Amino acid sequence: MRTLAAGLAVLLCALPAVPVLADPGDGYGDGGDGASGDLSPQVRGLYDQGMDHVRAKRWALAAAAFAQAVRAEPRFVEAWNMLGYAYRKLKDNTRALEAYRRALELRPDFKYAHEYIGRLYLAMGNRAQAMRHYEILRRLDATLAAQLLRAIEADNPDLGEPD
């Protein structure tokens, strides 16, 4: 049994890190985030294209797809969050911060935006703000909070994330 558990642990550590996100179809348009209806196929397609670009680490193309998605559906929290992620990977901190703030305006308890904005603040050298979002995230998702805290402690905003 120990051998099986050890093998599983090694296998899990070897898996590539990919941003873990809620499916934007889950609860989107249910009124909880202020959205006025379900995503159109066009908007969903733009988001999916953006995610394909994220997986391929094509940050500029990802940012373009997510930007189109939020222009078409300005209340699409997940797309705002991923737009911030793509901009952060492009080292465009100003635009990343704007996108994360927009996501958090729309859904203040959106845990992924708290994690990513915390990482952005760390990248910008603002440890105090990173810790502020860690504290919020700790109440929302202990696992994500622990990952963010490890990044803060290592002073490495990309720790535990894909390049």
C-alpha positions as CSV (number, residue, x, y, z in Angstrom):
1,M,0.0,0.0,0.0
2,R,2.9,2.4,0.8
3,T,4.4,1.7,-2.6
4,L,1.2,2.6,-4.3
5,A,0.8,5.8,-2.3
6,A,4.4,6.8,-3.0
7,G,4.0,6.1,-6.7
8,L,0.8,8.1,-6.9
9,A,2.6,11.0,-5.1
10,V,5.4,10.9,-7.6
11,L,2.9,10.8,-10.5
12,L,0.9,13.8,-9.2
13,C,4.1,15.8,-8.8
14,A,5.1,15.1,-12.3
15,L,1.8,16.5,-13.8
16,P,2.2,19.8,-15.6
17,A,0.8,22.8,-13.7
18,V,-2.2,24.3,-15.5
19,P,-4.4,27.1,-14.1
20,V,-7.3,25.6,-12.3
21,L,-10.5,27.5,-13.0
22,A,-14.2,27.2,-12.5
23,D,-16.1,26.4,-15.6
24,P,-17.6,29.6,-16.7
25,G,-20.8,27.7,-17.5
26,D,-21.1,26.7,-13.8
27,G,-23.4,29.3,-12.2
28,Y,-22.7,32.0,-14.8
29,G,-25.9,33.9,-15.4
30,D,-27.6,32.7,-12.2
31,G,-27.7,36.1,-10.7
32,G,-24.9,35.4,-8.2
33,D,-22.4,37.5,-10.1
34,G,-24.8,40.0,-11.6
35,A,-24.7,38.5,-15.1
36,S,-27.8,38.9,-17.2
37,G,-27.9,35.5,-18.8
38,D,-26.0,32.5,-20.1
39,L,-22.9,33.0,-22.2
40,S,-23.5,33.2,-25.9
41,P,-21.7,30.5,-28.0
42,Q,-19.5,33.3,-29.5
43,V,-18.4,34.5,-26.0
44,R,-17.9,30.9,-24.8
45,G,-15.8,30.2,-27.9
46,L,-13.6,33.2,-27.3
47,Y,-13.0,32.1,-23.7
48,D,-12.2,28.6,-24.9
49,Q,-9.8,30.0,-27.5
50,G,-8.1,32.0,-24.8
51,M,-7.8,28.9,-22.6
52,D,-6.2,27.0,-25.5
53,H,-3.7,29.8,-25.9
54,V,-3.0,29.7,-22.1
55,R,-2.3,26.0,-22.3
56,A,0.1,26.7,-25.2
57,K,1.6,29.7,-23.4
58,R,0.7,32.0,-26.2
59,W,0.1,34.9,-23.8
60,A,-0.6,37.7,-26.4
61,L,-3.1,35.6,-28.2
62,A,-4.7,34.6,-25.0
63,A,-5.0,38.2,-23.9
64,A,-6.6,39.1,-27.2
65,A,-9.2,36.3,-27.0
66,F,-10.1,37.2,-23.4
67,A,-10.3,40.9,-24.2
68,Q,-12.8,40.1,-27.0
69,A,-14.8,38.0,-24.6
70,V,-15.1,40.8,-22.0
71,R,-15.9,43.3,-24.6
72,A,-18.8,41.1,-25.7
73,E,-19.8,40.2,-22.2
74,P,-18.5,42.8,-19.7
75,R,-19.8,40.8,-16.6
76,F,-17.8,37.6,-17.5
77,V,-15.8,37.3,-14.3
78,E,-13.7,34.3,-15.4
79,A,-12.7,36.0,-18.6
80,W,-11.6,39.2,-16.7
81,N,-9.6,37.0,-14.4
82,M,-7.9,35.1,-17.2
83,L,-7.3,38.4,-19.1
84,G,-5.4,39.5,-16.0
85,Y,-3.4,36.3,-15.9
86,A,-2.4,36.6,-19.6
87,Y,-1.3,40.2,-19.0
88,R,0.6,39.2,-16.0
89,K,2.5,36.6,-18.0
90,L,3.2,39.4,-20.6
91,K,4.6,41.5,-17.7
92,D,1.9,44.2,-18.4
93,N,1.2,44.7,-14.7
94,T,-1.0,47.8,-15.2
95,R,-3.4,46.0,-17.5
96,A,-3.3,42.8,-15.3
97,L,-4.2,44.8,-12.2
98,E,-7.1,46.5,-14.0
99,A,-8.5,43.1,-15.2
100,Y,-8.2,41.5,-11.7
101,R,-9.8,44.5,-10.1
102,R,-12.7,44.3,-12.5
103,A,-13.1,40.6,-11.8
104,L,-13.2,41.4,-8.0
105,E,-15.6,44.2,-8.5
106,L,-18.0,41.8,-10.2
107,R,-17.5,39.0,-7.7
108,P,-15.6,40.0,-4.5
109,D,-15.3,36.4,-3.4
110,F,-13.9,35.0,-6.6
111,K,-11.0,33.0,-5.2
112,Y,-9.0,32.7,-8.4
113,A,-8.8,36.4,-8.8
114,H,-7.6,36.8,-5.2
115,E,-4.9,34.2,-5.8
116,Y,-3.8,35.8,-9.1
117,I,-3.9,39.4,-7.9
118,G,-1.8,38.3,-4.9
119,R,0.8,36.9,-7.2
120,L,0.7,40.1,-9.3
121,Y,1.3,42.2,-6.2
122,L,4.2,40.0,-5.3
123,A,5.6,40.4,-8.8
124,M,5.3,44.1,-8.4
125,G,7.2,44.0,-5.1
126,N,4.1,44.8,-3.0
127,R,4.3,42.0,-0.4
128,A,1.8,43.7,1.9
129,Q,-0.9,43.7,-0.7
130,A,-0.1,40.1,-1.7
131,M,-0.5,39.2,2.0
132,R,-3.9,41.0,2.1
133,H,-5.2,38.9,-0.7
134,Y,-3.7,35.8,0.9
135,E,-5.7,36.6,4.1
136,I,-8.9,36.9,2.0
137,L,-8.1,33.7,0.1
138,R,-7.5,31.8,3.3
139,R,-11.2,32.2,4.1
140,L,-12.3,31.2,0.6
141,D,-10.0,28.3,-0.2
142,A,-7.3,27.0,2.1
143,T,-5.5,25.0,-0.7
144,L,-5.2,28.0,-3.0
145,A,-4.2,30.2,0.0
146,A,-1.4,27.8,0.9
147,Q,-0.1,27.9,-2.7
148,L,-0.1,31.7,-2.6
149,L,1.6,31.8,0.8
150,R,4.4,29.5,-0.5
151,A,4.9,31.8,-3.5
152,I,5.0,34.8,-1.1
153,E,7.4,33.1,1.3
154,A,9.7,32.2,-1.7
155,D,9.3,35.7,-3.2
156,N,8.4,34.0,-6.4
157,P,5.0,34.9,-8.0
158,D,5.3,32.0,-10.4
159,L,6.0,29.3,-7.9
160,G,3.5,26.5,-8.5
161,E,2.2,27.9,-11.8
162,P,3.1,27.2,-15.4
163,D,5.5,29.6,-17.1
